[in-house]
Amino acid sequence: MKKLKFIYITIGILAFTACNDPEDVDITPEVLVEESVALTAGSADFSNYVSLGNSLTAGFTDGALFQASQTLSLPNLLSQKFSLVGGGSFTQPLTNDNLGGLAAGGTRIPGFGPRLVFGGAGPVGLETLIGPVTVTTDIALNNPTGPFNNLGVPGAKSFHLLAPGYGNLDNVSLGLANPYFVRMTGSTPNASVLELAVAQAPSFFSLWGGENDVLGYATTGGDGTNPITPVSGVPGVGFDGSYGALIATLTAGGAQGVVANIPNVLNIPHFTTVPHNPVPLDAATAAAVNGAYAPYNGGLQAAFGALTGTGLFTQEELDARTISFTAGTNNAVVIEDETLTDLGAINPAFAALPKIRQATEADLIVLPAASFIGTLAVPGNPLTVNGVAVPLADKWVLLPSEQAEITVATEAFNQIIAATASQAGLAFVDAYTLLNQLANGGITSGDFTLTSSLVTGSAFSLDGVHPTARGYALIANEFMKAIDVTYGSNFEASGNLLNVGDYPTNFSPILQ
């Protein structure tokens, strides 16, 4: 099997006055100089800015949180502009290194490894290129001292921002706390994210949350281990109750703010990079695989014959479930599909027929599958190729039905966000439309056009979910434009938006 590869003047204007008589001609060039516009905050009070949210607020990129990415986080970029019009200091819970990853008591926490880097063909783990590293950011030994203006917690859902004990070290082993938030709670381990924010009496806040309420379900292939948050429910349970409580509490003291809605996660490169048909086979291998699937295909034919006329097993489903490979480079992977008819439940004679089929363009394969497809389920056994002889499990694929669930939930969540923001008089960023533009032709900012293509598009980092520093700069500009509209500031008109070209799209493996 072949490995999958990633493809990765200022012009002066001279004005002349023309007349009929030569002696009337003014030959002195007149240079038109655009008058500068002074930056103003309008009615916004940036003196004490606090940001709340998840990884998109924390500065997460390339699959990790590290000092360089935090320095270029969305709220830190905003705070630098706010400081020009009365904004105060902005403190972040900085990690200890540029490796990424977290440890607890000297032991690396599973699932919190070092950052991704570009390995020449696609994303690889940092240690693949530079060898073993020691993660020095330790949630049990060296947490920083707050309070922190950046309260972005990677992995947090809307209701997590309200949850007491979410930053208590003792709750981590129970699955009730977030290691990133443990680093922020200090002497108040049971304080919620919202409580830490309100305790600082912010004059201005930003809230970009809700992504993980659908993203967690999406990145796990809709396998049920990370369900979508219910649309309705009391604070701490439903999205409407939780989001409403966040905004009501943050604005109770008169704080102003800006919020953003949830992007269409189905358009990010985590779900659009790996094709449904990446399997290359020669004629002999294709024949061998087809031979192995012959009993399965024969069983389908028998089931169809037995159930013809019942309406329980259609020709369309028979065609979809039949497995067939050909010599070439674009064979579709074989996947599990729980939505297919359970033939064994209809007739026990067909209980051995699994609910599998080959993927189509309507299926979305998650990015981590790129390094899994083509590997051997049983080392040394060429008849156990994952994605060919061994179907991809649910966690690797988003089926159309699962995509529909995500779409419905995202639309409902975004309606709640927009209505709540409008009622509270807050600035609003339409991140949903913004990221759709990245996926459909791209967005030009200055001399650069950013798209949602992995590696080459400049907007998304190597994890396929989080922006690059340049992507965060682009989004920061949209936040400032929204603030201009609501509070009468003039970041855009005064020329104080960020130049996205000043911000990197990747970090060196040897970044210190």
C-alpha positions in Angstrom: 0.0 0.0 0.0 1.2 3.5 -0.7 1.2 6.1 2.0 -1.2 9.0 1.6 0.5 12.2 0.7 -0.5 15.8 1.5 0.0 18.4 -1.1 0.9 20.6 0.4 4.1 50.7 -4.0 2.8 53.0 -2.7 1.8 55.0 -5.7 2.0 58.8 -5.7 -0.8 60.5 -7.6 0.1 63.6 -9.6 -2.7 66.1 -10.5 -2.3 68.5 -13.3 -4.5 71.4 -14.2 -5.1 71.9 -18.0 -6.0 75.3 -19.5 -6.3 76.7 -23.0 -3.6 79.3 -22.6 0.0 78.0 -22.1 0.8 80.7 -19.6 -2.0 79.5 -17.4 -0.7 76.0 -17.1 0.5 75.1 -13.5 3.3 72.6 -14.1 4.0 72.1 -10.4 2.7 68.6 -9.6 0.2 68.4 -6.8 0.6 65.3 -4.6 -2.5 64.1 -3.0 -1.8 62.8 0.5 -4.4 60.8 2.3 -5.1 62.3 5.7 -4.5 60.0 8.6 -7.4 59.1 10.8 -6.7 59.0 14.5 -7.6 55.8 16.2 -10.5 56.0 18.7 -12.2 53.5 20.9 -15.6 55.1 20.4 -17.8 54.1 23.3 -15.9 50.9 24.1 -14.0 50.6 27.3 -11.0 48.3 26.9 -9.4 49.1 30.2 -9.9 45.6 31.6 -10.3 43.1 28.8 -11.0 39.4 29.6 -11.5 36.6 27.1 -13.4 33.4 27.5 -13.7 30.4 25.3 -12.0 27.2 24.2 -8.9 26.4 22.2 -9.7 29.1 19.6 -9.3 31.6 22.4 -6.3 29.9 24.1 -4.2 30.1 20.9 -4.1 26.4 20.2 -2.5 25.5 16.9 -0.7 22.5 15.4 -2.4 20.2 17.8 -1.0 21.8 21.0 -0.6 24.9 23.1 2.8 26.4 23.4 4.4 29.7 24.2 4.7 30.9 20.6 1.2 30.0 19.8 -0.1 31.7 22.9 1.8 34.9 22.1 -0.1 35.0 18.8 -3.5 34.0 20.2 -6.6 35.8 19.0 -7.3 37.7 22.3 -3.6 38.6 22.7 -3.5 40.1 19.2 -6.7 42.1 20.1 -5.3 43.3 23.4 -2.3 44.8 21.6 -4.7 46.9 19.5 -6.9 47.7 22.5 -3.8 49.0 24.4 -3.6 51.8 21.8 -6.9 53.2 23.0 -6.9 52.7 26.8 -6.5 48.9 27.1 -4.6 47.6 30.0 -2.2 44.7 30.5 -3.2 41.2 29.2 -2.0 38.2 31.2 -2.0 34.7 29.7 -1.3 31.3 31.5 1.8 30.7 29.4 3.2 27.2 29.0 6.8 26.5 29.9 8.1 25.7 26.5 7.5 25.6 22.7 7.2 21.8 22.7 3.6 21.6 23.6 2.0 18.9 25.7 1.2 18.6 29.4 2.7 16.5 32.2 1.4 15.7 35.7 4.0 15.0 38.4 6.7 14.4 35.8 4.6 12.0 33.7 3.3 13.0 30.3 -0.5 13.1 30.2 -1.9 10.7 27.5 -3.5 12.6 24.7 -1.6 15.8 25.5 1.5 15.3 23.5 3.9 17.8 21.8 2.9 19.8 18.8 2.7 18.7 15.1 5.3 19.9 12.6 5.5 19.5 8.8 7.3 16.4 7.9 7.7 17.0 4.1 4.6 15.2 3.1 2.2 16.2 5.8 1.8 16.6 9.6 3.9 14.5 11.9 4.6 14.6 15.6 7.5 16.8 16.7 9.4 13.9 18.1 9.4 12.2 14.7 11.8 14.8 13.5 13.8 15.8 16.5 13.6 12.8 18.7 12.3 12.4 22.3 11.6 15.5 24.2 10.7 16.2 27.9 7.4 18.1 28.3 8.1 20.7 31.0 4.6 22.2 31.5 3.4 20.2 34.5 -0.1 20.8 36.0 1.0 19.3 39.4 4.4 21.1 39.7 4.6 24.4 38.0 1.3 26.2 37.3 1.5 30.0 36.7 0.0 32.6 39.0 -3.2 34.5 37.9 -5.5 36.1 37.5 -5.5 35.6 33.8 -7.1 37.7 31.1 -7.1 34.9 28.7 -9.4 32.2 30.0 -9.5 30.1 26.9 -9.6 26.4 27.8 -8.9 23.9 25.0 -11.6 21.3 24.9 -14.1 23.2 26.9 -17.8 23.1 25.8 -20.3 25.8 26.6 -21.5 24.2 29.9 -17.9 23.6 31.0 -17.4 27.3 31.4 -19.9 27.2 34.2 -18.8 24.0 35.8 -17.3 24.1 39.4 -14.3 21.8 39.8 -13.5 21.8 36.1 -10.0 23.1 37.1 -9.4 21.0 40.2 -6.4 18.7 39.9 -8.1 16.0 42.0 -10.8 15.7 39.4 -8.6 15.1 36.4 -8.2 11.4 37.0 -12.0 11.2 37.3 -12.5 12.8 33.9 -14.3 15.7 35.5 -11.6 18.3 35.1 -9.6 19.8 32.2 -5.8 19.8 32.6 -5.5 23.1 30.8 -7.9 24.8 33.2 -6.1 23.3 36.2 -3.2 25.6 35.3 -5.5 28.6 35.8 -7.4 28.1 39.0 -4.6 28.5 41.5 -5.8 28.8 45.1 -9.4 28.5 44.0 -9.4 25.0 42.3 -13.2 24.7 42.3 -13.8 28.1 40.7 -15.5 28.0 37.2 -14.2 29.8 34.2 -17.0 32.2 34.4 -16.3 32.9 38.1 -12.7 33.7 37.4 -13.7 36.1 34.6 -16.3 37.9 36.6 -14.0 38.2 39.6 -11.8 40.5 37.5 -14.8 42.9 36.8 -14.0 43.2 33.1 -14.9 46.3 31.3 -14.9 44.4 28.0 -14.9 40.7 27.2 -14.8 38.4 24.2 -16.5 35.1 24.1 -16.0 32.6 21.3 -17.5 29.3 22.5 -19.7 26.5 21.4 -17.4 25.0 18.8 -16.7 21.9 20.9 -20.4 21.4 21.5 -20.4 19.9 18.0 -16.7 19.5 17.1 -16.1 16.8 19.7 -18.8 14.7 18.1 -17.4 15.4 14.7 -13.8 14.6 15.4 -14.7 11.3 17.0 -16.6 10.3 13.8 -20.0 10.6 15.6 -19.2 7.3 17.4 -21.1 8.4 20.5 -18.2 8.9 22.8 -18.5 12.7 22.6 -22.1 13.6 22.1 -23.5 16.9 20.8 -24.7 19.2 23.6 -28.5 19.3 23.9 -29.9 22.5 22.3 -32.2 23.1 25.3 -31.7 22.7 29.0 -30.8 24.5 32.2 -27.4 26.1 32.6 -24.8 23.4 32.8 -26.9 21.1 30.6 -28.4 22.7 27.5 -26.7 25.1 25.1 -29.4 27.7 25.4 -29.3 27.8 29.2 -25.6 27.7 29.4 -24.9 30.4 26.8 -27.6 32.6 28.2 -26.2 32.3 31.7 -22.7 33.2 30.4 -23.9 36.4 28.7 -26.2 37.4 31.5 -23.5 37.1 34.1 -20.8 38.7 32.1 -23.0 41.8 31.3 -24.6 42.1 34.7 -21.9 44.6 35.8 -22.1 46.7 32.6 -19.4 45.0 30.7 -19.3 45.4 26.9 -18.2 42.7 24.6 -17.9 40.8 21.4 -19.0 37.3 20.6 -18.6 35.0 17.6 -20.8 32.1 16.4 -19.8 28.6 15.5 -18.1 27.8 12.2 -19.3 25.0 9.9 -16.9 22.4 11.2 -17.6 20.2 8.2 -15.7 22.6 6.0 -12.4 22.5 8.0 -9.5 20.5 6.6 -9.8 17.9 9.4 -12.7 16.6 7.4 -11.9 17.6 3.8 -8.3 16.6 3.3 -8.4 12.7 3.2 -10.3 11.5 0.1 -12.8 8.7 0.3 -10.9 6.8 -2.3 -7.2 6.9 -1.5 -6.4 3.2 -2.0 -3.9 2.2 -4.8 -4.0 -1.4 -5.9 -2.4 -3.4 -8.7 -4.4 -5.9 -10.7 -3.2 -8.9 -8.7 -4.0 -7.3 -5.3 -7.4 -6.1 -6.4 -8.2 -9.6 -7.6 -7.1 -11.0 -4.3 -9.2 -8.6 -2.3 -12.2 -9.2 -4.4 -11.8 -12.9 -3.9 -11.7 -12.4 -0.1 -15.0 -10.4 -0.3 -16.7 -12.9 -2.6 -18.5 -14.8 0.2 -19.7 -11.5 1.7 -21.0 -10.3 -1.7 -22.6 -13.6 -2.3 -24.3 -13.4 1.1 -25.7 -10.0 0.1 -27.1 -11.5 -3.1 -28.8 -14.3 -1.2 -30.3 -11.9 1.3 -31.6 -9.7 -1.5 -33.2 -12.7 -3.2 -34.8 -13.8 0.1 -36.1 -10.3 0.9 -37.1 -9.2 -2.6 -40.6 -7.7 -2.6 -40.6 -7.0 1.2 -39.2 -3.5 0.9 -36.7 -4.3 3.6 -33.6 -4.6 1.5 -33.6 -2.5 -1.7 -31.5 -2.8 -4.9 -30.0 0.6 -4.0 -28.8 -0.7 -0.7 -27.5 -3.9 -2.3 -25.5 -1.9 -4.7 -24.1 0.4 -2.0 -23.0 -2.6 0.2 -21.4 -4.6 -2.5 -17.6 -4.4 -2.2 -15.5 -4.2 -5.4 -11.9 -3.1 -6.0 -10.1 -2.4 -9.3 -6.6 -1.9 -10.5 -5.8 1.8 -10.0 -5.0 4.5 -7.5 -8.5 5.6 -6.5 -10.3 2.7 -4.7 -12.7 3.7 -2.0 -12.0 2.6 1.5 -14.4 0.1 3.2 -16.2 1.6 6.2 -18.7 0.5 8.9 -22.1 2.1 8.5 -24.5 1.6 11.4 -27.4 3.1 9.3 -27.4 0.1 7.0 -30.2 -2.5 7.4 -29.5 -5.1 10.1 -30.1 -8.1 7.9 -29.6 -10.6 10.7 -32.4 -8.9 12.7 -34.7 -9.6 9.7 -33.6 -13.1 9.1 -31.1 -14.9 11.4 -29.7 -16.7 8.4 -28.0 -13.4 7.4 -26.6 -12.5 10.9 -23.0 -12.9 9.7 -23.3 -10.1 7.1 -21.8 -7.0 8.7 -23.0 -3.5 8.1 -20.2 -2.3 5.8 -19.8 -0.6 2.5 -17.3 1.4 0.4 -17.2 5.1 1.1 -18.5 7.7 -1.3 -17.9 11.4 -1.8 -20.7 12.0 0.7 -18.7 10.5 3.5 -16.0 12.6 5.4 -12.9 10.8 6.5 -11.2 12.4 9.5 -7.6 13.6 9.1 -5.9 11.1 11.5 -7.1 8.3 9.2 -4.4 9.4 6.8 -1.8 7.6 8.8 -4.1 4.7 9.6 -5.4 3.7 6.2 -3.1 1.1 4.6 -1.6 -0.1 7.9 -1.9 -3.7 9.1 -4.4 -4.6 11.8 -2.3 -7.7 12.4 1.4 -7.0 11.9 2.9 -9.1 9.2 -0.4 -10.2 7.8 -1.1 -8.5 4.4 -4.7 -9.7 4.5 -5.5 -7.3 7.4 -5.0 -4.0 5.6 -7.0 -1.3 7.4 -9.5 0.4 5.1 -9.4 -2.5 2.7 -9.7 -6.0 4.3 -10.5 -4.4 7.7 -13.3 -1.8 7.5 -12.7 1.6 9.1 -14.5 1.9 12.4 -17.1 4.6 13.1 -14.6 6.9 14.7 -12.7 7.4 11.4 -15.7 8.5 9.3 -18.5 11.0 9.4 -21.5 9.5 7.7 -24.1 11.8 5.9 -26.6 11.2 8.7 -24.0 12.3 11.3 -23.2 15.3 9.2 -26.8 16.2 9.2 -27.0 16.0 13.0 -24.0 18.4 13.2 -25.6 20.8 10.7 -28.9 20.9 12.6 -27.2 21.5 15.9 -24.9 24.2 14.6 -27.8 26.1 13.1 -29.7 26.0 16.3 -26.7 27.0 18.4 -25.9 29.9 16.1 -29.5 31.2 16.3 -29.1 31.2 20.1 -25.8 33.0 19.9 -27.1 35.7 17.5 -30.3 36.3 19.5 -28.5 36.5 22.8 -25.8 38.8 21.5 -28.4 41.1 19.9 -30.5 41.3 23.0 -27.4 42.2 25.1 -26.2 44.8 22.6 -22.9 43.0 22.0 -20.7 43.1 18.9 -21.2 40.0 16.8 -18.7 38.1 14.5 -20.2 35.8 11.9 -17.4 33.2 12.0 -19.7 30.7 10.2 -19.7 32.8 7.1 -16.1 33.7 7.4 -14.8 30.1 7.5 -17.2 29.2 4.7 -15.5 31.8 2.6 -12.2 30.2 3.4 -13.5 26.9 2.1 -15.1 28.4 -1.0 -12.5 30.4 -2.9 -10.6 31.9 0.0 -10.3 35.3 1.6 -7.8 38.0 0.4 -6.2 40.2 3.0 -3.5 42.5 1.9 -1.1 40.6 -0.4 -2.3 37.2 0.7 -5.2 34.9 -0.1 -6.0 32.4 2.7 -8.0 29.2 2.0 -8.9 26.1 4.0 -6.5 23.8 2.3 -4.3 22.0 4.7 -0.6 23.2 4.7 -0.9 25.3 1.5 -3.9 27.4 2.5 -2.2 29.4 5.3 -5.4 29.7 7.4 -5.4 26.3 9.1 -2.7 24.7 11.1 -1.4 21.1 10.8 -4.1 19.7 13.0 -6.7 20.7 10.4 -9.0 22.3 13.1 -7.3 25.3 14.5 -6.0 28.4 12.7 -2.4 29.3 12.0 -1.1 32.5 13.5 -2.0 34.1 10.2 -5.5 32.7 10.4 -5.9 34.1 14.0 -4.8 37.5 12.7 -7.4 37.3 9.9 -10.1 36.5 12.5 -8.8 39.2 14.9 -9.5 41.7 12.1 -13.1 40.5 11.9 -13.5 41.0 15.6 -12.2 44.6 15.4 -14.5 45.3 12.4 -17.5 44.0 14.5 -16.4 46.2 17.4 -16.3 49.2 15.1 -19.9 48.6 14.0 -21.3 48.2 17.5 -19.2 50.6 19.6 -18.1 53.3 17.1 -14.4 52.5 17.2 -12.5 52.9 14.0 -9.8 50.1 13.9 -10.5 49.6 10.2 -11.0 53.2 9.1 -7.8 54.3 10.9 -5.7 51.6 9.3 -5.2 49.7 12.5 -6.2 46.3 11.4 -3.5 43.6 11.4 -1.4 42.9 8.4 -1.9 39.1 8.2 1.4 38.8 6.3 3.3 39.7 9.5 2.2 36.4 11.1 3.6 32.9 10.4 1.8 29.9 9.0 4.1 27.3 10.6 6.7 26.9 13.3 10.1 25.3 12.9 10.7 22.0 14.6 13.6 23.5 16.4 11.7 26.5 17.7 13.1 27.5 21.1 
